[in-house]
Amino acid sequence: MRRLLVLVLLLLLSACQSAPERAIAPPPLPEKVTAMPYATLLVRARQLATAATDASYVDDWIRLDEAARGLEQTAAYLAKADDVPAKHRDTLALASADLRKLAQELLAAANAKDVKKTTEVLTRVNTKVREMRLAD
């Protein structure tokens, strides 16, 4: 009886586990750049950076390409963001330009399927997005 109880318990525990979720990149923004809240764009940049990182771990170059394009587009929107926190107002143009450049580098690395370069650029992308966060 005790063995049966242990077996049932193990089966129940293993049945409750699900496959890890993949980071899904948000849908593209409209082509025409308009003002959007800074916080919304920052969340979007984090989602795209996470999706790019996840794609890089499994060498999913198509998803990595899409995430890089999304980051480039988000950087363009960031340049025109509204509700920008005071600590980022003076550096927003430079930060968005840096993020756009990094997205272009990531796109080139993904197209070349260069794992080392992709990893190096992703580190800089994640650092840049972290620097842009709302809280200190």
Backbone as ProteinMPNN parsed JSONL, in Angstrom:
{"seq_chain_A": "MRRLLVLVLLLLLSACQSAPERAIAPPPLPEKVTAMPYATLLVRARQLATAATDASYVDDWIRLDEAARGLEQTAAYLAKADDVPAKHRDTLALASADLRKLAQELLAAANAKDVKKTTEVLTRVNTKVREMRLAD", "coords_chain_A": {"N_chain_A": [[0.822, -1.191, 0.0], [1.922, 1.225, 0.795], [3.933, 1.589, -1.127], [2.385, 1.897, -3.403], [1.112, 4.319, -2.82], [3.308, 6.085, -2.81], [4.11, 5.814, -5.472], [1.843, 6.806, -6.829], [1.89, 9.432, -5.888], [4.334, 10.341, -6.994], [3.707, 10.155, -9.716], [1.665, 12.054, -9.885], [3.054, 14.408, -9.241], [4.894, 14.567, -11.352], [3.175, 14.878, -13.48], [2.216, 17.413, -13.189], [4.104, 19.138, -14.082], [5.129, 21.359, -16.603], [6.238, 22.103, -19.928], [8.982, 24.364, -20.317], [8.256, 27.811, -20.837], [8.617, 29.625, -23.843], [10.11, 32.71, -24.57], [8.158, 35.097, -26.04], [8.231, 37.265, -28.697], [6.88, 40.551, -28.868], [4.23, 41.729, -31.08], [4.957, 43.436, -34.223], [5.356, 47.021, -34.338], [3.432, 49.799, -35.696], [4.53, 51.075, -38.886], [4.822, 53.865, -39.143], [6.318, 56.042, -36.984], [5.198, 56.975, -33.871], [4.45, 58.858, -30.896], [4.783, 57.095, -27.886], [4.178, 55.778, -24.582], [7.044, 55.832, -22.471], [7.495, 53.794, -20.563], [5.99, 51.652, -21.595], [7.348, 51.124, -23.96], [9.806, 50.413, -22.922], [9.213, 48.019, -21.573], [8.563, 46.52, -23.8], [11.069, 46.501, -25.106], [12.522, 44.987, -23.245], [11.142, 42.537, -23.436], [11.721, 41.84, -26.079], [14.524, 41.672, -25.991], [14.786, 39.51, -24.243], [13.477, 37.52, -25.744], [15.224, 37.388, -27.898], [17.551, 36.496, -26.636], [16.683, 33.978, -25.708], [16.188, 32.747, -28.191], [18.756, 32.685, -29.186], [20.001, 30.767, -27.619], [19.088, 28.365, -28.618], [19.851, 28.412, -31.179], [18.015, 29.53, -32.987], [17.773, 31.144, -35.586], [15.982, 32.551, -37.164], [13.956, 33.493, -35.404], [15.624, 35.026, -33.825], [16.467, 36.95, -35.638], [13.986, 38.224, -36.093], [13.493, 39.273, -33.529], [15.648, 41.041, -33.308], [15.025, 42.86, -35.33], [12.663, 43.862, -34.252], [13.7, 45.093, -31.957], [15.173, 47.118, -33.138], [13.143, 48.63, -34.291], [11.736, 49.355, -31.985], [13.64, 50.952, -30.749], [13.608, 53.154, -32.449], [11.083, 54.149, -31.871], [11.465, 54.751, -29.182], [12.998, 57.039, -29.263], [11.121, 59.006, -29.66], [9.517, 58.89, -27.478], [6.997, 59.513, -24.963], [6.27, 60.715, -21.628], [8.74, 60.346, -20.399], [11.031, 59.44, -17.893], [12.586, 61.77, -15.656], [15.316, 61.327, -15.19], [16.188, 60.179, -17.532], [15.691, 61.884, -19.614], [17.647, 63.653, -20.722], [19.427, 61.915, -21.896], [18.064, 60.296, -23.612], [17.93, 60.374, -26.471], [20.533, 59.578, -27.219], [20.653, 57.043, -25.964], [18.59, 55.639, -27.283], [19.595, 55.697, -29.882], [21.927, 54.21, -29.502], [20.796, 51.729, -28.798], [19.486, 51.128, -31.164], [21.658, 50.871, -32.923], [22.92, 48.652, -31.742], [20.923, 46.755, -32.17], [21.038, 46.544, -34.93], [23.605, 45.484, -35.205], [23.16, 43.048, -33.946], [21.334, 41.912, -35.689], [22.963, 41.611, -37.964], [24.829, 39.772, -36.938], [23.129, 37.624, -36.456], [22.252, 37.028, -39.041], [24.652, 36.188, -40.104], [24.971, 33.98, -38.643], [26.669, 33.835, -36.477], [27.733, 32.743, -33.601], [29.409, 33.558, -31.461], [29.682, 36.376, -31.823], [26.988, 37.069, -31.705], [26.362, 36.429, -29.042], [28.02, 38.249, -27.708], [26.96, 40.716, -28.578], [24.333, 40.491, -27.63], [24.772, 40.587, -24.894], [25.524, 43.251, -24.596], [23.171, 44.473, -25.513], [21.277, 43.676, -23.557], [22.436, 44.913, -21.344], [22.212, 47.609, -22.079], [19.405, 47.92, -22.214], [18.805, 47.438, -19.564], [20.053, 49.65, -18.369], [18.282, 51.602, -19.108], [16.115, 51.357, -17.504], [13.273, 52.113, -15.351], [13.447, 52.372, -12.509], [16.021, 52.993, -10.049]], "CA_chain_A": [[0.0, 0.0, 0.0], [2.82, 2.372, 0.89], [4.575, 1.734, -2.44], [1.373, 2.415, -4.324], [0.917, 5.717, -2.484], [4.499, 6.787, -3.287], [4.046, 5.797, -6.935], [0.79, 7.735, -7.237], [2.388, 10.769, -5.592], [5.334, 10.67, -8.012], [3.008, 10.374, -10.983], [0.958, 13.335, -9.809], [4.037, 15.493, -9.291], [5.461, 14.678, -12.697], [2.121, 15.306, -14.398], [1.97, 18.842, -12.985], [5.147, 19.931, -14.696], [4.913, 21.679, -18.014], [7.451, 22.508, -20.644], [9.288, 25.78, -20.08], [7.693, 28.708, -21.842], [9.559, 30.412, -24.628], [9.811, 34.137, -24.617], [7.541, 35.439, -27.317], [8.418, 38.668, -29.047], [5.62, 41.239, -29.136], [4.012, 41.992, -32.51], [5.592, 44.673, -34.711], [4.658, 48.297, -34.2], [3.171, 50.407, -37.007], [5.707, 51.629, -39.559], [4.928, 55.287, -38.83], [6.7, 56.222, -35.59], [4.411, 57.94, -33.115], [4.813, 58.894, -29.478], [4.205, 56.08, -27.003], [4.764, 55.921, -23.241], [8.376, 55.282, -22.272], [7.396, 52.53, -19.818], [5.489, 50.631, -22.524], [8.443, 50.796, -24.877], [10.844, 49.739, -22.152], [8.741, 46.635, -21.402], [8.703, 45.908, -25.125], [12.5, 46.268, -25.335], [12.911, 43.848, -22.399], [10.566, 41.325, -24.033], [12.474, 41.526, -27.291], [15.86, 41.234, -25.588], [14.617, 38.159, -23.689], [13.175, 36.624, -26.866], [16.468, 37.235, -28.663], [18.441, 35.647, -25.839], [16.144, 32.612, -25.772], [16.398, 32.235, -29.54], [20.181, 32.428, -29.389], [20.384, 29.529, -26.926], [18.718, 27.193, -29.42], [20.25, 28.718, -32.56], [16.839, 29.816, -33.809], [18.223, 32.366, -36.247], [14.82, 33.293, -37.679], [13.391, 34.218, -34.257], [16.622, 36.017, -33.42], [16.353, 38.011, -36.648], [12.74, 38.954, -35.816], [13.673, 40.034, -32.295], [16.569, 42.14, -33.609], [14.249, 43.857, -36.087], [11.762, 44.473, -33.282], [14.492, 46.0, -31.126], [15.513, 48.287, -33.965], [11.916, 49.415, -34.407], [11.451, 49.898, -30.658], [14.606, 52.033, -30.532], [13.111, 54.321, -33.186], [9.959, 54.673, -31.094], [11.981, 55.312, -27.93], [13.492, 58.399, -29.521], [9.981, 59.921, -29.625], [8.671, 58.484, -26.348], [6.522, 60.521, -24.021], [6.323, 60.285, -20.217], [10.112, 59.902, -20.129], [11.479, 59.829, -16.554], [13.523, 62.901, -15.652], [16.718, 60.887, -15.246], [16.518, 59.708, -18.886], [15.348, 62.889, -20.63], [18.834, 64.21, -21.383], [20.198, 60.87, -22.577], [17.172, 59.429, -24.375], [18.31, 60.315, -27.889], [21.746, 58.768, -27.312], [20.328, 55.664, -25.581], [17.809, 55.01, -28.353], [20.516, 55.512, -31.011], [22.791, 53.079, -29.138], [20.003, 50.508, -28.892], [19.258, 50.875, -32.595], [22.932, 50.366, -33.474], [23.102, 47.295, -31.223], [19.957, 45.899, -32.861], [21.58, 46.316, -36.267], [24.724, 44.547, -35.034], [22.564, 41.746, -33.632], [20.764, 41.426, -36.948], [24.085, 41.166, -38.796], [25.377, 38.547, -36.336], [22.143, 36.554, -36.675], [22.301, 36.675, -40.469], [25.907, 35.466, -40.326], [24.92, 32.805, -37.749], [27.902, 33.946, -35.702], [27.339, 32.532, -32.207], [30.244, 34.369, -30.569], [29.295, 37.776, -31.995], [25.615, 37.182, -31.211], [26.433, 36.425, -27.579], [28.638, 39.503, -27.289], [26.015, 41.808, -28.821], [23.208, 40.316, -26.711], [25.197, 41.077, -23.582], [25.449, 44.716, -24.646], [21.754, 44.838, -25.636], [20.65, 43.527, -22.249], [22.989, 45.958, -20.481], [21.62, 48.882, -22.502], [18.001, 47.926, -21.797], [18.826, 47.56, -18.099], [20.398, 51.04, -18.052], [17.147, 52.453, -19.424], [14.995, 51.03, -16.612], [12.625, 53.214, -14.65], [13.933, 52.503, -11.13], [17.475, 52.93, -9.88]], "C_chain_A": [[0.876, 1.268, 0.0], [3.503, 2.639, -0.453], [3.605, 2.335, -3.445], [1.15, 3.907, -4.083], [2.089, 6.567, -2.984], [4.479, 6.883, -4.811], [3.009, 6.796, -7.45], [1.253, 9.179, -7.005], [3.426, 11.222, -6.618], [4.691, 10.933, -9.364], [2.288, 11.712, -10.992], [1.928, 14.513, -9.907], [4.62, 15.668, -10.69], [4.43, 15.154, -13.703], [1.872, 16.807, -14.296], [3.025, 19.722, -13.631], [4.816, 20.174, -16.162], [6.241, 22.075, -18.634], [7.722, 23.981, -20.366], [8.736, 26.638, -21.212], [8.812, 29.444, -22.566], [9.139, 31.862, -24.582], [9.285, 34.46, -26.011], [7.703, 36.935, -27.551], [7.058, 39.311, -29.303], [5.463, 41.508, -30.634], [4.664, 43.307, -32.933], [4.71, 45.897, -34.463], [4.34, 48.83, -35.593], [4.437, 51.029, -37.587], [5.923, 53.101, -39.218], [5.178, 55.443, -37.331], [5.865, 57.327, -34.963], [4.841, 57.871, -31.657], [4.052, 57.8, -28.722], [4.838, 56.273, -25.63], [6.107, 55.192, -23.128], [8.304, 53.912, -21.604], [6.928, 51.39, -20.716], [6.598, 50.174, -23.465], [9.574, 50.067, -24.168], [10.471, 48.271, -21.91], [8.911, 45.881, -22.713], [10.171, 45.583, -25.423], [12.988, 45.082, -24.5], [12.391, 42.54, -22.97], [11.356, 40.895, -25.262], [13.883, 41.042, -26.971], [15.809, 39.813, -25.028], [14.341, 37.152, -24.792], [14.426, 36.359, -27.7], [17.437, 36.315, -27.932], [17.981, 34.197, -25.891], [16.396, 31.979, -27.14], [17.864, 31.894, -29.776], [20.62, 31.121, -28.74], [20.097, 28.282, -27.751], [19.045, 27.394, -30.899], [19.051, 28.876, -33.491], [17.072, 31.17, -34.469], [17.07, 33.196, -36.788], [14.18, 34.114, -36.562], [14.339, 35.305, -33.776], [16.592, 37.213, -34.366], [15.12, 38.866, -36.373], [12.872, 39.82, -34.566], [14.595, 41.232, -32.526], [15.848, 43.247, -34.381], [13.272, 44.59, -35.163], [12.483, 45.447, -32.364], [14.85, 47.276, -31.881], [14.302, 49.219, -34.082], [11.577, 50.087, -33.068], [12.389, 51.058, -30.343], [14.156, 53.304, -31.255], [11.948, 54.97, -32.438], [10.438, 55.327, -29.795], [12.462, 56.748, -28.109], [12.372, 59.424, -29.429], [9.035, 59.631, -28.462], [8.189, 59.684, -25.547], [6.537, 59.91, -22.614], [7.701, 59.743, -19.852], [10.507, 60.35, -18.718], [12.565, 60.912, -16.636], [14.969, 62.445, -15.809], [17.146, 60.413, -16.636], [16.283, 60.764, -19.97], [16.557, 63.378, -21.417], [19.59, 63.182, -22.219], [19.352, 59.985, -23.486], [17.587, 59.292, -25.835], [19.54, 59.431, -28.082], [21.448, 57.298, -26.998], [19.546, 54.953, -26.681], [18.677, 54.774, -29.588], [21.453, 54.327, -30.751], [22.043, 51.759, -29.278], [19.742, 50.141, -30.353], [20.513, 50.295, -33.258], [23.178, 48.931, -33.022], [22.147, 46.318, -31.917], [20.449, 45.574, -34.275], [22.762, 45.346, -36.224], [24.207, 43.134, -34.759], [21.974, 41.116, -34.884], [21.862, 40.891, -37.866], [24.682, 39.867, -38.258], [24.436, 37.367, -36.548], [22.164, 36.093, -38.13], [23.556, 35.881, -40.807], [25.957, 34.16, -39.527], [26.211, 32.69, -36.942], [27.545, 33.897, -34.212], [28.11, 33.455, -31.27], [29.839, 35.843, -30.633], [27.883, 38.009, -31.459], [25.604, 37.277, -29.689], [26.988, 37.744, -27.059], [27.662, 40.675, -27.456], [24.818, 41.694, -27.876], [23.545, 40.793, -25.305], [25.083, 42.602, -23.53], [24.007, 45.204, -24.772], [21.085, 44.776, -24.267], [21.163, 44.571, -21.262], [22.357, 47.309, -20.803], [20.168, 48.982, -22.041], [17.925, 48.092, -20.279], [19.146, 49.001, -17.68], [19.21, 51.979, -18.248], [15.969, 52.254, -18.468], [14.508, 52.238, -15.844], [13.216, 53.449, -13.261], [15.451, 52.436, -11.093], [17.912, 51.6, -9.369]], "O_chain_A": [[0.594, 2.239, -0.703], [3.634, 3.792, -0.864], [3.983, 3.19, -4.246], [1.015, 4.675, -5.035], [1.878, 7.654, -3.524], [4.8, 7.931, -5.372], [3.272, 7.54, -8.394], [1.025, 10.045, -7.849], [3.394, 12.369, -7.062], [5.1, 11.848, -10.078], [2.303, 12.422, -11.998], [1.643, 15.501, -10.584], [4.814, 16.792, -11.152], [4.794, 15.784, -14.696], [1.361, 17.408, -15.242], [2.848, 20.937, -13.714], [4.292, 19.303, -16.856], [7.224, 22.342, -17.942], [6.785, 24.761, -20.198], [8.749, 26.247, -22.379], [9.816, 29.83, -21.968], [7.952, 32.185, -24.559], [9.905, 34.129, -27.021], [7.354, 37.756, -26.702], [6.178, 38.683, -29.891], [6.449, 41.516, -31.371], [4.896, 44.186, -32.103], [3.485, 45.801, -34.393], [4.918, 48.363, -36.575], [5.316, 51.46, -36.841], [7.057, 53.54, -39.027], [4.358, 55.031, -36.51], [5.825, 58.456, -35.451], [5.517, 56.929, -31.243], [2.848, 57.616, -28.9], [5.913, 56.863, -25.52], [6.27, 54.08, -23.629], [8.977, 52.975, -22.032], [7.43, 50.272, -20.602], [6.757, 48.982, -23.727], [10.224, 49.201, -24.753], [11.318, 47.386, -22.031], [9.354, 44.733, -22.723], [10.476, 44.507, -25.937], [13.773, 44.266, -24.981], [13.111, 41.542, -22.991], [11.624, 39.708, -25.45], [14.382, 40.111, -27.604], [16.693, 39.004, -25.309], [14.9, 36.055, -24.788], [14.654, 35.236, -28.151], [18.068, 35.454, -28.545], [18.789, 33.291, -26.094], [16.774, 30.811, -27.229], [18.181, 30.935, -30.479], [21.509, 30.441, -29.252], [20.776, 27.265, -27.607], [18.579, 26.646, -31.758], [19.07, 28.417, -34.633], [16.625, 32.204, -33.974], [17.173, 34.42, -36.864], [13.892, 35.296, -36.747], [13.903, 36.382, -33.367], [16.684, 38.359, -33.927], [15.195, 40.094, -36.413], [12.418, 40.964, -34.546], [14.349, 42.316, -31.996], [16.045, 44.431, -34.107], [13.082, 45.8, -35.288], [11.946, 46.503, -32.029], [14.829, 48.371, -31.32], [14.431, 50.439, -33.983], [11.179, 51.252, -33.036], [11.972, 52.042, -29.732], [14.309, 54.406, -30.728], [11.846, 56.196, -32.38], [9.883, 56.337, -29.362], [12.34, 57.569, -27.2], [12.633, 60.594, -29.149], [7.887, 60.075, -28.463], [8.858, 60.714, -25.459], [6.792, 58.717, -22.453], [7.813, 58.788, -19.083], [10.336, 61.521, -18.379], [13.354, 60.947, -17.581], [15.758, 63.104, -16.485], [18.34, 60.26, -16.892], [16.644, 60.548, -21.127], [16.497, 63.503, -22.641], [20.312, 63.544, -23.147], [19.862, 59.028, -24.068], [17.588, 58.184, -26.372], [19.581, 58.622, -29.008], [21.938, 56.406, -27.692], [19.814, 53.789, -26.977], [18.517, 53.762, -30.271], [21.738, 53.541, -31.654], [22.579, 50.786, -29.809], [19.778, 48.967, -30.72], [20.435, 49.355, -34.049], [23.593, 48.089, -33.817], [22.525, 45.185, -32.215], [20.286, 44.45, -34.749], [22.904, 44.491, -37.098], [24.746, 42.153, -35.272], [22.11, 39.912, -35.103], [21.702, 39.835, -38.477], [25.004, 38.964, -39.03], [24.882, 36.245, -36.792], [22.102, 34.896, -38.406], [23.538, 35.013, -41.679], [26.859, 33.342, -39.707], [26.761, 31.604, -36.754], [27.108, 34.895, -33.639], [27.52, 34.068, -30.381], [29.671, 36.483, -29.594], [27.617, 39.033, -30.831], [24.908, 38.118, -29.121], [26.482, 38.292, -26.08], [27.556, 41.526, -26.573], [24.338, 42.709, -27.373], [22.691, 41.343, -24.61], [24.606, 43.167, -22.546], [23.654, 46.237, -24.202], [20.403, 45.718, -23.864], [20.4, 45.06, -20.43], [22.007, 48.066, -19.897], [19.751, 50.022, -21.532], [17.065, 48.815, -19.775], [18.558, 49.508, -16.726], [19.143, 53.036, -17.619], [14.938, 52.913, -18.61], [15.209, 53.24, -15.7], [13.46, 54.592, -12.876], [16.084, 51.889, -11.996], [19.106, 51.377, -9.17]]}, "name": "protein", "num_of_chains": 1, "seq": "MRRLLVLVLLLLLSACQSAPERAIAPPPLPEKVTAMPYATLLVRARQLATAATDASYVDDWIRLDEAARGLEQTAAYLAKADDVPAKHRDTLALASADLRKLAQELLAAANAKDVKKTTEVLTRVNTKVREMRLAD"}
